[in-house]
Amino acid sequence: MSQPSTTSDAVMMLCPNLKCRKLLRVPVACRGKQVKCQFCELTFRVPEPKQSSTEPPQV
């Protein structure tokens, strides 16, 4: 699954409802919170940004 694309003030993502799949523009402030799709009214959680690890993996 690809990570949602971001702009400075919003996250662009697809509605997770397989019957809807509309492109949604969700405010960055909503990351980690529950939101409702304005088209199908499904409530879902906006994913947190992935934490990139700066330390090398342990072998």
Beta strands, then each sheet from edge to edge (+ up, - down):
strand 1: 5-6
strand 2: 10-14
strand 3: 23-27
strand 4: 34-36
strand 5: 43-45
sheet 1: 1+ 2- 3+
sheet 2: 4+ 5-
end
